Amino acid sequence: MNYTELTNKLVSKALDLGADAAEVFLETGRNLSIQVLNGEIDTIEEAASAGVGFRVIVDGKSGFSHCNDFSEKSMEETLKMAIEFAKLTTPDENNVLTDNEGITEVEGLFDPEISSIPMEQKIDMALKLEKMTLEDPRISKSSGASFGEAEGEVFIANSNGISKSYKTNGCSVGVSVVAEKGEQKNTGGEYCSRRFFKDLTALDEIAKKAADDAAALIDPQMIPTQKAPVIVHPDAAGSLIRGIISALNGERVLQGASFLKDSMDKSFASPLLTIVDDGTRAKGMGSAPFDGEGVPTQKRVLVEKGVVKGFIYNTKVAKRAGVSSTGNASRRGFDGLPGIGTHNIYVEPGDKTPEEIIASTKNGLMVTQITGYGINAVNGNFSGGASGFWIENGKIKHPVKGVTIAGTADEILNAIDMMGNDLDLNKSFSVPTFRVKEMMIGGA
Amino acid sequence: MMKNYSVSDIPRRDFLKMSMKGGLLIATTPALLTSLNGCSPEAAMQQSGFGIDPVLLKKVIAKALEKGGDFADVYLENRVSRQIVMEESKFKNGLYGISQGAGVRVISGNKTGYAYTDEITEEKLLRAAEVASYVARNSATTTPVDINKTDRKSFITVERPLEDIADSQRIEMIQRANDAAMSYNPVIKMASVDYYDEIRGRIIANSEGVYLQDENPLMFFIVQTMSDNGKARHMSRERLSKHSGFEMFDKFTPEQVAERAAREAVAMLDAEAAPAGMMDVVMMNGWGGVLVHEAVGHPLEADNISKGIGAFTGKMGQKVASDVFTMVDDGSIPNARGTINYDDEGTQAQRNVLIEDGILKGYMTDVLSAKQLGMERTGNGRRESFRNIPIPRMTNTFIDSGESDPADILSSTKKGLYVQSLSGGSVNPVTGVFNFTCREAYLIENGKKTKPVKGATLIGSCLDVISNIDAVGNDLDFGPGICGKGQSAEVDAGQPTVRIRGINVGGSRS
């Protein structure tokens, strides 16, 4: 089926049925997931599927419907339901569709090699990775290894004459294991996902990281409740940074539901904190030529040296705010309306190696995992569970599990006094190691 | 990576996506892999069984077992959903969705093959069967039993069918909730009301001869309010959800839901920093049961047990909790959000006692884990949609009622934290380490609930927490939520008022 033609046809159909404006978002996908356990195949899942979402505007009112049945009758009925549902909503002058015809050129979003690799080879990779990880004497059990791949194609057309599409794919390989000692158990794992098959990290490297991850926290010691410096490892850093991203959501800001609502061009964090959203990075896992409603993606500085430089918007919220869309309409799929989200977020690296940061910390906690919801975007409160290592006289002393860390965004983000240089741009959310000068730690 | 299992009280799609370290697949084809909010049926179900001939299902099962295998099933699903969202006193979105498809599964020894299609045609179903059969190559095969209409009890009654409800009635409920929230107190600056309903039809047929078909409604009504007094802000939430018709609102009015949300938003404006460290916690009856859902329920799902890695592996029949602690999973509570009639593999839902007076009595199984462990099927094999494989999941999970008067539990606790509601949390099912975030909590001073404190995290390990529960009230109640374990499932969590001696609280002051 020619989906470009179909989406354009469906836009016309929507107008014929009474919509004043219409957008058709069609998505097709194919995925493969291989799970192995203890040297055997555990699960193989494979499927291809497709669906379409209709957004219509009628008298300033917006309605949405979706279906995954491509028969003409079914699509027409679903389209009619979008128009019916629009009538239920409140008219809003901000209900507009983009007329931006641009497409950002992004390299490396599709690897033709992935799908041509035989199934057996993919199964073998997962089996080999599990075997290598289990060879580590510290590791007692496997919770499984996996290989996954996914391919998707997106088609967007709207009544402003937009008609665009792009295709992406990617693959991943990972393992998760258990380290045991007496009654103690600790899980760990490592996983790598890339746009290109040949860019996947070597299996022995993944195996080593997974084993280290599981074994590292064996024989933890409890620490007393206290205030102390906290070094945040890249694996844990997302928990503190994600709340900032949510608070930069332009709609939350307009609703007053963000702790950064009055912070545009004002300092709210340490000058060491610069955050960038880059939808254009070659081979980026979060990259795309345009966002969920067809607006070209950009590379934008959101926070510069602790100062808010940009909120993030889709077309509707941008109009309400009196600005242009920043290319941040996020779509979780064909079955939902565009929300607001980011592409590849990273924090600008600093000049310290992680070793230097540890060495310059007399006593403190290095956290490698934070559990919980992170910083609350509404009021900036933060409280989470943490595990990692206790540092004494600039050296790692012993593992720590089962403690809490807490504070407010204001206290924590302004207290960042060291920023690491260890940024891994292969992830769609990457933060280097950083240190918070002082935080409340809840222990014994 | 070992994924932590999570639970939340409202759909958290983006949160789930980000929290899954397997995020790649999701980054490329979000909806196809995580239609957390699948959508649902009506028209297609009116033809008997999606217009599918049972003879075809038989053919699909035979095809699935052609290369070998012990068990095969085919699952067909059709959902029609409606969602209407009001925010800032405007009807912001109206969403309607139809989703249908089928999945074919083959089990051969410990191996599972799965494939799905969203086109329910003979060609596509047979193709899915062939793809799923790949794992069973070179293994012994089973001859499928002829499928026959199978009887199962139903625990879902409908007085006012959703298909008879005009959208104007849905709109009215939303408007009423919004008005009640906004007029509650001038510090309430914003309300958001999210109305969702769906009808999910399913057909299940398997190589053991089971052939089942049903259609069930689900309603989910969420009110959030934001208070702001210029100094502090709090976003509160209240939910109502049932597998029932529109009569849900006859029993609980939209105003009641809104007022509860607004009350919390106002109360929490005065919240102070919470203390940090170990303290006694009294947890109010209701949704607080989500703590044991996570901390104890997930580790009792049999998939990790059968892999030999679960936190409760090898502890059957042993004392694992205090004497006052009894925990149950029951998919047969009339019209509850977690009620399923029978699971997505066709096993009848039932009341399963997991821990009785502190002794471990049962795991929650699906077809595969029951076979691996040599145990009975408990009716816990659930799936998010036809795009997912069934796995052991909870339904309505709760700490059973005890004997203490809730007022006595509080008054006999000298110092600690009174947790009135939790947002949600997560657990590592292997180690049993969990974390929870309080949404509404108060200090306990001299046996009394005093000042509200800011959302603190509670952390601990499952075996510690159930050994440290020393008082269980007689006021069992439930709350609705969404459980995430790679796929999402609608659940209820419940408990009477309980006291946990010594839990680590993540406060920001000493």
Interface residues (C-beta under 8 A of the other chain):
Chain A: E27 G29 R30 N31 S33 L37 E40 I41 D42 T43 I44 E45 E46 A47 A48 S49 A50 G51 S62 G63 F64 S65 H66 C67 N68 D69 F70 S74 E77 T78 M81 A82 E84 F85 A86 L88 T89 T90 D92 M119 K141 S143 G144 S146 G148 E149 A150 E151 G152 T168 N169 G170 C171 S172 G174 S176 V178 K185 N186 T187 G188 G189 E190 Y191 S193 T225 Q226 K227 G238 R242 Q255 G256 A257 F259 M285 G286 S330 R331 R332 G333 F334 D335 G336 L337 G339 G341 T371 G372 Y373 N376 V378 N379 N381 F382 S383 G384 G385 K401 G402 V403 T404 I405 A406 G407 T408 E411 S428 F429 M440 I441 G442 G443 A444
Chain B: M1 M2 N4 R13 D14 F15 K17 M18 K21 G22 G23 L24 L25 A27 T28 T29 P30 A31 L32 L33 T34 S35 L36 N37 G38 C39 A43 R82 I84 E87 E88 K90 F91 K92 N93 G94 L95 Y96 G97 I98 S99 Q100 G101 G109 N110 K111 T112 G113 Y114 A115 Y116 T117 D118 E119 A128 V131 Y134 V135 D167 I171 K189 M190 M226 D228 A232 R233 H234 M235 A274 A276 G277 M278 N304 K307 G308 I309 A311 R387 I389 S423 G424 G425 S426 N428 V430 T431 V433 N435 T437 K454 G455 A456 T457 I459 G460 S461 N504 V505 G506 G507 S508 R509 S510
